[in-house]
């Protein structure tokens, strides 16, 4: 369509033109919100940070002031265009959780990195919007201090459920979000009503109790945080609860009743690679750095790094308790990463006979030069 910003053009017509262009570019949902958030959103953020529930995600606290208001991030912002792409899975998203010899990877990470897919599409739409409205714009996709879910809710894309994630009547729990800030005021869409009702399935489904109350998340107990964001040794008390989840967790999303209305995603780049639906743990544990980077070349998992990924895989192996994987774990006692060696100790304690474990401890522990790994050997002493 020809670019026009005629004064005779109604604001709603401008919004419809932008909607049409967004749909043509492959976005599944779009809404408009004023570039401001209610004080309640900032208070909720302060409460989350004040209790330390963000764990070691210090970047959340460092840029909290910018996160509270879009205008604090970009003073010229007047409107936020909230956009979403559906990544609804094919089949049961929690199926792999029931396969102990395989790893369970969050649905969002089974395809290409959504940051790259959305960023390219957002930039294309932003260029069009900038020319169409003759206005400055800025693009964001989970890479800046933007409270995406409250903004998406105010723009009518859905509501923040009791698990704190966005829920859509049309797409369930499976939406990737992005935003375009615009230095032009457009009429906002109405916020979406909360439709969780009395349901608490997501709270009850959380394996680690990371949802202590409706609309409250303690990231320090969240499996997604522990397996992705947390860089160090995972709390021993939480390891058994992680099961075979090696990258993220979809339990609270997967049980949401609104998913009965969800549709399979239509973006080929975001579709799950077959080899990541339920990958065998044994093969994943033996990946070296080059093999890891090659396997996850275009995946968000690549950013995790091989050592943390194998840490997660060893926890899954330990939880599976399959003694046939003992040789794999023993080999990793000599790994160059203390993080990996420590989890190899933990896994072996759970999968081999006490006598065999004692032999390993007697021969290996005295040679260990990392304090954390030595502690892992000590903690694993049998009565």
DAFEN-V799485 format. One record per residue. N is the residue number from 1. RES is the residue in three letters. PHI is phi in degrees with one decimal (999 if undefined). OMEGA is omega in whole degrees, 0 to 359 (none if undefined). Layout:
n=N res=RES phi=PHI omega=OMEGA
n=N res=RES phi=PHI omega=OMEGA
This chain:
n=1 res=UNK phi=999 omega=179
n=2 res=UNK phi=-67.1 omega=179
n=3 res=UNK phi=-76.0 omega=182
n=4 res=UNK phi=-150.1 omega=174
n=5 res=UNK phi=-126.7 omega=181
n=6 res=UNK phi=-57.2 omega=179
n=7 res=UNK phi=-65.4 omega=179
n=8 res=UNK phi=-78.2 omega=182
n=9 res=UNK phi=-76.4 omega=182
n=10 res=UNK phi=-71.8 omega=177
n=11 res=UNK phi=-55.0 omega=180
n=12 res=UNK phi=-67.1 omega=176
n=13 res=UNK phi=-68.3 omega=177
n=14 res=UNK phi=-62.4 omega=179
n=15 res=UNK phi=-62.4 omega=180
n=16 res=UNK phi=-66.3 omega=178
n=17 res=UNK phi=-63.0 omega=179
n=18 res=UNK phi=-68.5 omega=177
n=19 res=UNK phi=-59.4 omega=182
n=20 res=UNK phi=-61.9 omega=179
n=21 res=UNK phi=-67.1 omega=178
n=22 res=UNK phi=-62.4 omega=178
n=23 res=UNK phi=-63.6 omega=179
n=24 res=UNK phi=-63.2 omega=180
n=25 res=UNK phi=-86.1 omega=174
n=26 res=UNK phi=104.1 omega=175
n=27 res=UNK phi=-77.9 omega=182
n=28 res=UNK phi=-96.4 omega=180
n=29 res=UNK phi=-148.8 omega=179
n=30 res=UNK phi=-147.8 omega=177
n=31 res=UNK phi=-150.8 omega=183
n=32 res=UNK phi=-121.8 omega=178
n=33 res=UNK phi=-138.6 omega=172
n=34 res=UNK phi=-64.9 omega=182
n=35 res=UNK phi=-79.6 omega=177
n=36 res=UNK phi=-156.3 omega=178
n=37 res=UNK phi=-120.5 omega=179
n=38 res=UNK phi=-66.4 omega=181
n=39 res=UNK phi=-58.1 omega=182
n=40 res=UNK phi=-61.1 omega=180
n=41 res=UNK phi=-65.8 omega=178
n=42 res=UNK phi=-66.0 omega=179
n=43 res=UNK phi=-66.4 omega=178
n=44 res=UNK phi=-65.6 omega=177
n=45 res=UNK phi=-63.3 omega=180
n=46 res=UNK phi=-61.6 omega=179
n=47 res=UNK phi=-66.0 omega=178
n=48 res=UNK phi=-61.4 omega=180
n=49 res=UNK phi=-71.7 omega=184
n=50 res=UNK phi=-64.3 omega=179
n=51 res=UNK phi=-88.4 omega=182
n=52 res=UNK phi=76.1 omega=184
n=53 res=UNK phi=-67.3 omega=179
n=54 res=UNK phi=-82.6 omega=178
n=55 res=UNK phi=63.3 omega=180
n=56 res=UNK phi=-98.2 omega=173
n=57 res=UNK phi=-83.7 omega=186
n=58 res=UNK phi=-62.0 omega=180
n=59 res=UNK phi=-60.3 omega=178
n=60 res=UNK phi=-68.6 omega=180
n=61 res=UNK phi=-76.4 omega=183
n=62 res=UNK phi=-59.9 omega=184
n=63 res=UNK phi=-115.7 omega=182
n=64 res=UNK phi=-62.0 omega=182
n=65 res=UNK phi=-61.2 omega=178
n=66 res=UNK phi=-72.3 omega=183
n=67 res=UNK phi=-70.9 omega=186
n=68 res=UNK phi=-65.0 omega=184
n=69 res=UNK phi=-138.8 omega=175
n=70 res=UNK phi=-56.1 omega=181
n=71 res=UNK phi=-68.3 omega=176
n=72 res=UNK phi=-73.8 omega=178
n=73 res=UNK phi=-82.6 omega=177
n=74 res=UNK phi=-145.8 omega=188
n=75 res=UNK phi=-60.3 omega=184
n=76 res=UNK phi=-79.5 omega=184
n=77 res=UNK phi=-63.3 omega=177
n=78 res=UNK phi=-122.0 omega=181
n=79 res=UNK phi=-134.6 omega=171
n=80 res=UNK phi=-114.8 omega=173
n=81 res=UNK phi=-92.4 omega=180
n=82 res=UNK phi=-93.3 omega=185
n=83 res=UNK phi=-130.2 omega=182
n=84 res=UNK phi=-146.4 omega=174
n=85 res=UNK phi=-122.1 omega=181
n=86 res=UNK phi=-76.8 omega=175
n=87 res=UNK phi=-124.7 omega=182
n=88 res=UNK phi=-51.8 omega=185
n=89 res=UNK phi=-77.3 omega=171
n=90 res=UNK phi=-90.9 omega=179
n=91 res=UNK phi=83.2 omega=184
n=92 res=UNK phi=-75.2 omega=182
n=93 res=UNK phi=-67.5 omega=183
n=94 res=UNK phi=-103.9 omega=184
n=95 res=UNK phi=-58.7 omega=184
n=96 res=UNK phi=-65.3 omega=180
n=97 res=UNK phi=-61.5 omega=181
n=98 res=UNK phi=-92.4 omega=180
n=99 res=UNK phi=-117.5 omega=189
n=100 res=UNK phi=-62.9 omega=180
n=101 res=UNK phi=-83.6 omega=180
n=102 res=UNK phi=-116.7 omega=177
n=103 res=UNK phi=-98.4 omega=176
n=104 res=UNK phi=-100.8 omega=180
n=105 res=UNK phi=-112.1 omega=179
n=106 res=UNK phi=-53.1 omega=183
n=107 res=UNK phi=-52.0 omega=186
n=108 res=UNK phi=-64.0 omega=185
n=109 res=UNK phi=-103.2 omega=181
n=110 res=UNK phi=-85.3 omega=178
n=111 res=UNK phi=-113.7 omega=178
n=112 res=UNK phi=-70.4 omega=181
n=113 res=UNK phi=-62.6 omega=184
n=114 res=UNK phi=-65.1 omega=178
n=115 res=UNK phi=-57.2 omega=182
n=116 res=UNK phi=-70.2 omega=181
n=117 res=UNK phi=-63.6 omega=182
n=118 res=UNK phi=-71.2 omega=183
n=119 res=UNK phi=-60.0 omega=179
n=120 res=UNK phi=-61.2 omega=181
n=121 res=UNK phi=-71.0 omega=178
n=122 res=UNK phi=-63.2 omega=180
n=123 res=UNK phi=-64.2 omega=178
n=124 res=UNK phi=-62.9 omega=179
n=125 res=UNK phi=-67.9 omega=181
n=126 res=UNK phi=-62.2 omega=178
n=127 res=UNK phi=-61.7 omega=180
n=128 res=UNK phi=-65.8 omega=180
n=129 res=UNK phi=-61.9 omega=180
n=130 res=UNK phi=-59.7 omega=179
n=131 res=UNK phi=-71.0 omega=183
n=132 res=UNK phi=-64.6 omega=182
n=133 res=UNK phi=-96.0 omega=185
n=134 res=UNK phi=51.9 omega=185
n=135 res=UNK phi=-138.6 omega=173
n=136 res=UNK phi=-73.9 omega=179
n=137 res=UNK phi=-140.6 omega=172
n=138 res=UNK phi=-137.9 omega=185
n=139 res=UNK phi=-111.9 omega=178
n=140 res=UNK phi=-138.4 omega=174
n=141 res=UNK phi=-147.1 omega=175
n=142 res=UNK phi=57.0 omega=181
n=143 res=UNK phi=-126.2 omega=182
n=144 res=UNK phi=-146.0 omega=181
n=145 res=UNK phi=-73.1 omega=179
n=146 res=UNK phi=-118.8 omega=176
n=147 res=UNK phi=-82.2 omega=189
n=148 res=UNK phi=-63.0 omega=186
n=149 res=UNK phi=-70.4 omega=174
n=150 res=UNK phi=-61.0 omega=178
n=151 res=UNK phi=-65.9 omega=180
n=152 res=UNK phi=-60.8 omega=178
n=153 res=UNK phi=-65.0 omega=180
n=154 res=UNK phi=-68.0 omega=179
n=155 res=UNK phi=-86.1 omega=175
n=156 res=UNK phi=87.0 omega=180
n=157 res=UNK phi=-75.4 omega=181
n=158 res=UNK phi=170.4 omega=178
n=159 res=UNK phi=-137.4 omega=176
n=160 res=UNK phi=-79.1 omega=182
n=161 res=UNK phi=-75.0 omega=181
n=162 res=UNK phi=-66.3 omega=175
n=163 res=UNK phi=-86.7 omega=178
n=164 res=UNK phi=78.1 omega=177
n=165 res=UNK phi=-92.0 omega=180
n=166 res=UNK phi=-76.1 omega=175
n=167 res=UNK phi=-122.4 omega=180
n=168 res=UNK phi=-117.6 omega=177
n=169 res=UNK phi=-65.8 omega=185
n=170 res=UNK phi=-96.6 omega=186
n=171 res=UNK phi=-122.1 omega=180
n=172 res=UNK phi=63.1 omega=186
n=173 res=UNK phi=-98.6 omega=194
n=174 res=UNK phi=-112.1 omega=179
n=175 res=UNK phi=-131.0 omega=167
n=176 res=UNK phi=-89.8 omega=186
n=177 res=UNK phi=-112.6 omega=173
n=178 res=UNK phi=-150.8 omega=184
n=179 res=UNK phi=-137.7 omega=169
n=180 res=UNK phi=-121.6 omega=174
n=181 res=UNK phi=-84.0 omega=184
n=182 res=UNK phi=-126.8 omega=181
n=183 res=UNK phi=-87.3 omega=177
n=184 res=UNK phi=-137.7 omega=180
n=185 res=UNK phi=-84.9 omega=174
n=186 res=UNK phi=-123.5 omega=182
n=187 res=UNK phi=-59.6 omega=180
n=188 res=UNK phi=-74.6 omega=170
n=189 res=UNK phi=-81.8 omega=180
n=190 res=UNK phi=-72.8 omega=177
n=191 res=UNK phi=-65.9 omega=181
n=192 res=UNK phi=-83.5 omega=178
n=193 res=UNK phi=-73.0 omega=176
n=194 res=UNK phi=-75.0 omega=183
n=195 res=UNK phi=-119.1 omega=177
n=196 res=UNK phi=-74.3 omega=180
n=197 res=UNK phi=58.8 omega=182
n=198 res=UNK phi=-91.3 omega=183
n=199 res=UNK phi=-63.2 omega=176
n=200 res=UNK phi=-138.8 omega=183
n=201 res=UNK phi=-59.7 omega=182
n=202 res=UNK phi=-65.3 omega=179
n=203 res=UNK phi=-64.2 omega=183
n=204 res=UNK phi=-71.3 omega=184
n=205 res=UNK phi=-81.9 omega=185
n=206 res=UNK phi=-63.5 omega=185
n=207 res=UNK phi=-65.6 omega=187
n=208 res=UNK phi=-111.6 omega=182
n=209 res=UNK phi=68.9 omega=181
n=210 res=UNK phi=-78.4 omega=177
n=211 res=UNK phi=-115.1 omega=186
n=212 res=UNK phi=-68.3 omega=180
n=213 res=UNK phi=-158.5 omega=178
n=214 res=UNK phi=-54.8 omega=177
n=215 res=UNK phi=68.2 omega=178
n=216 res=UNK phi=-127.6 omega=179
n=217 res=UNK phi=-123.0 omega=171
n=218 res=UNK phi=-106.9 omega=185
n=219 res=UNK phi=-59.0 omega=182
n=220 res=UNK phi=-62.8 omega=178
n=221 res=UNK phi=-110.2 omega=185
n=222 res=UNK phi=-77.2 omega=182
n=223 res=UNK phi=-64.5 omega=177
n=224 res=UNK phi=-62.1 omega=177
n=225 res=UNK phi=-64.0 omega=185
n=226 res=UNK phi=-63.5 omega=184
n=227 res=UNK phi=-90.0 omega=183
n=228 res=UNK phi=-119.0 omega=187
n=229 res=UNK phi=-84.7 omega=186
n=230 res=UNK phi=-73.2 omega=187
n=231 res=UNK phi=-91.8 omega=187
n=232 res=UNK phi=-103.0 omega=179
n=233 res=UNK phi=-77.9 omega=180
n=234 res=UNK phi=-79.7 omega=180
n=235 res=UNK phi=-48.1 omega=180
n=236 res=UNK phi=-54.6 omega=181
n=237 res=UNK phi=-68.6 omega=182
n=238 res=UNK phi=-93.2 omega=184
n=239 res=UNK phi=-56.1 omega=180
n=240 res=UNK phi=-62.0 omega=182
n=241 res=UNK phi=-79.2 omega=182
n=242 res=UNK phi=-73.4 omega=180
n=243 res=UNK phi=63.3 omega=180
n=244 res=UNK phi=-107.1 omega=181
n=245 res=UNK phi=-81.3 omega=187
n=246 res=UNK phi=-100.8 omega=176
n=247 res=UNK phi=-156.7 omega=179
n=248 res=UNK phi=79.4 omega=182
n=249 res=UNK phi=-155.5 omega=181
n=250 res=UNK phi=-114.6 omega=188
n=251 res=UNK phi=-57.9 omega=183
n=252 res=UNK phi=-69.3 omega=178
n=253 res=UNK phi=-77.3 omega=187
n=254 res=UNK phi=-65.2 omega=183
n=255 res=UNK phi=-90.0 omega=183
n=256 res=UNK phi=-63.5 omega=181
n=257 res=UNK phi=-60.9 omega=181
n=258 res=UNK phi=-69.3 omega=178
n=259 res=UNK phi=-67.7 omega=178
n=260 res=UNK phi=-65.8 omega=177
n=261 res=UNK phi=-97.6 omega=184
n=262 res=UNK phi=-68.7 omega=177
n=263 res=UNK phi=-121.7 omega=176
n=264 res=UNK phi=-66.0 omega=178
n=265 res=UNK phi=-62.7 omega=183
n=266 res=UNK phi=-105.7 omega=181
n=267 res=UNK phi=-86.3 omega=185
n=268 res=UNK phi=-60.5 omega=183
n=269 res=UNK phi=-66.5 omega=181
n=270 res=UNK phi=-94.5 omega=180
n=271 res=UNK phi=-66.8 omega=182
n=272 res=UNK phi=-65.0 omega=170
n=273 res=UNK phi=-73.1 omega=183
n=274 res=UNK phi=-54.4 omega=183
n=275 res=UNK phi=-72.8 omega=180
n=276 res=UNK phi=-106.8 omega=179
n=277 res=UNK phi=-70.6 omega=177
n=278 res=UNK phi=-157.6 omega=185
n=279 res=UNK phi=-67.9 omega=180
n=280 res=UNK phi=-65.9 omega=183
n=281 res=UNK phi=-62.3 omega=183
n=282 res=UNK phi=-59.5 omega=180
n=283 res=UNK phi=-66.6 omega=181
n=284 res=UNK phi=-68.8 omega=183
n=285 res=UNK phi=-67.8 omega=184
n=286 res=UNK phi=-93.3 omega=181
n=287 res=UNK phi=-67.4 omega=169
n=288 res=UNK phi=-90.4 omega=187
n=289 res=UNK phi=-62.1 omega=181
n=290 res=UNK phi=-66.2 omega=179
n=291 res=UNK phi=-64.3 omega=178
n=292 res=UNK phi=-62.1 omega=182
n=293 res=UNK phi=-65.2 omega=179
n=294 res=UNK phi=-72.1 omega=182
n=295 res=UNK phi=-63.8 omega=184
n=296 res=UNK phi=-111.4 omega=187
n=297 res=UNK phi=-55.3 omega=182
n=298 res=UNK phi=-112.1 omega=185
n=299 res=UNK phi=-102.1 omega=174
n=300 res=UNK phi=-63.6 omega=180
n=301 res=UNK phi=-64.0 omega=182
n=302 res=UNK phi=-57.4 omega=183
n=303 res=UNK phi=-67.0 omega=180
n=304 res=UNK phi=-66.8 omega=184
n=305 res=UNK phi=89.6 omega=185
n=306 res=UNK phi=-61.4 omega=187
n=307 res=UNK phi=-64.6 omega=179
n=308 res=UNK phi=-67.2 omega=179
n=309 res=UNK phi=-64.6 omega=179
n=310 res=UNK phi=-66.9 omega=171
n=311 res=UNK phi=-51.6 omega=181
n=312 res=UNK phi=-64.1 omega=181
n=313 res=UNK phi=-63.5 omega=179
n=314 res=UNK phi=-66.7 omega=175
n=315 res=UNK phi=-62.1 omega=178
n=316 res=UNK phi=-64.2 omega=178
n=317 res=UNK phi=-63.3 omega=178
n=318 res=UNK phi=-61.9 omega=180
n=319 res=UNK phi=-70.6 omega=178
n=320 res=UNK phi=-71.7 omega=176
n=321 res=UNK phi=67.1 omega=181
n=322 res=UNK phi=-82.0 omega=184
n=323 res=UNK phi=-63.8 omega=178
n=324 res=UNK phi=-66.9 omega=179
n=325 res=UNK phi=-95.5 omega=182
n=326 res=UNK phi=-61.8 omega=181
n=327 res=UNK phi=-62.1 omega=178
n=328 res=UNK phi=-64.0 omega=180
n=329 res=UNK phi=-68.3 omega=179
n=330 res=UNK phi=-60.4 omega=179
n=331 res=UNK phi=-59.4 omega=182
n=332 res=UNK phi=-81.3 omega=172
n=333 res=UNK phi=-66.6 omega=178
n=334 res=UNK phi=-102.7 omega=182
n=335 res=UNK phi=-64.2 omega=180
n=336 res=UNK phi=-72.4 omega=182
n=337 res=UNK phi=-98.3 omega=175
n=338 res=UNK phi=-58.8 omega=179
n=339 res=UNK phi=-61.9 omega=179
n=340 res=UNK phi=-71.1 omega=181
n=341 res=UNK phi=-59.6 omega=181
n=342 res=UNK phi=-62.2 omega=181
n=343 res=UNK phi=-73.8 omega=174
n=344 res=UNK phi=-64.9 omega=176
n=345 res=UNK phi=-59.8 omega=182
n=346 res=UNK phi=-60.3 omega=181
n=347 res=UNK phi=-64.2 omega=182
n=348 res=UNK phi=-63.6 omega=178
n=349 res=UNK phi=-57.2 omega=186
n=350 res=UNK phi=-93.6 omega=187
n=351 res=UNK phi=-124.6 omega=182
n=352 res=UNK phi=-121.0 omega=182
n=353 res=UNK phi=-64.2 omega=181
n=354 res=UNK phi=-54.4 omega=181
n=355 res=UNK phi=-64.2 omega=179
n=356 res=UNK phi=-65.4 omega=179
n=357 res=UNK phi=-65.1 omega=179
n=358 res=UNK phi=-61.9 omega=178
n=359 res=UNK phi=-61.5 omega=179
n=360 res=UNK phi=-63.1 omega=180
n=361 res=UNK phi=-60.7 omega=182
n=362 res=UNK phi=-64.7 omega=183
n=363 res=UNK phi=-91.1 omega=187
n=364 res=UNK phi=-99.2 omega=187
n=365 res=UNK phi=-56.3 omega=181
n=366 res=UNK phi=-63.5 omega=181
n=367 res=UNK phi=-90.3 omega=185
n=368 res=UNK phi=-73.6 omega=183
n=369 res=UNK phi=-104.8 omega=180
n=370 res=UNK phi=-100.0 omega=185
n=371 res=UNK phi=-61.8 omega=182
n=372 res=UNK phi=-67.3 omega=179
n=373 res=UNK phi=-70.8 omega=176
n=374 res=UNK phi=-59.1 omega=178
n=375 res=UNK phi=-63.2 omega=179
n=376 res=UNK phi=-63.2 omega=175
n=377 res=UNK phi=-61.2 omega=181
n=378 res=UNK phi=-65.9 omega=181
n=379 res=UNK phi=-65.2 omega=183
n=380 res=UNK phi=-93.5 omega=180
n=381 res=UNK phi=-60.9 omega=181
n=382 res=UNK phi=-83.6 omega=179
n=383 res=UNK phi=-66.6 omega=none
